[in-house]
Each structure stands twice: as structure tokens, then as C-alpha cells.
């Protein structure tokens, strides 16, 4: 699914379920450092990202945990692009 479509689906679901107190959010990572990407491709993949780096799995986990904790803000419909600049 394209990220534009993901944004539209997230918003539509959030609007539909808001009356039931259900929050709908998505996390849409870019390139993540996993065994799927061979080390020799990392330089090329870094060049595809605006901040010039590959994301780490822990960054995605942190974003999901943030959204699922009771202490998170009352985010209603948002697509989180998980990225760190350093």
C-alpha cells in the first residue's frame, strides 16, 4: 500500500471509530536495518532517505510503544514516519 493510501485509510478509520473512543494510528517506516537489506546496499539505501541514514528496528518499536501507552497524547489519526536525525 502506498503511504498516501495509508494516510487516507488511517483518517477514514479514525473518523469512523472516534465515536466509540477508538484511536487509529499507523507507523510508516522507511528503510529499516534488517537482514532483508544486505550490508553492501546500505550506502545506496541511506541515499534514499532525507537524513541520509537507515532506520533501526528499535525506533519503530519505540514509536509503537509510544502510541500504545496510556501516557501518550490523545493522538486521533496520524501516520507516524519514524525517523531520527542522528
C-alpha positions, 0 to 999 in steps of 0.5 A, spaced: 500 500 500 502 506 498 503 511 504 498 516 501 493 510 501 495 509 508 494 516 510 487 516 507 485 509 510 488 511 517 483 518 517 477 514 514 478 509 520 479 514 525 473 518 523 469 512 523 471 509 530 472 516 534 465 515 536 466 509 540 473 512 543 477 508 538 484 511 536 487 509 529 494 510 528 499 507 523 507 507 523 510 508 516 517 506 516 522 507 511 528 503 510 529 499 516 536 495 518 534 488 517 537 482 514 532 483 508 537 489 506 544 486 505 550 490 508 553 492 501 546 496 499 546 500 505 550 506 502 545 506 496 539 505 501 541 511 506 541 515 499 534 514 499 532 517 505 532 525 507 537 524 513 541 520 509 541 514 514 537 507 515 532 506 520 533 501 526 528 496 528 528 499 535 525 506 533 519 503 530 518 499 536 519 505 540 514 509 536 509 503 537 510 503 544 509 510 544 502 510 541 500 504 545 501 507 552 496 510 556 501 516 557 501 518 550 497 524 547 490 523 545 493 522 538 486 521 533 489 519 526 496 520 524 501 516 520 507 516 524 514 516 519 519 514 524 525 517 523 531 520 527 536 525 525 542 522 528 
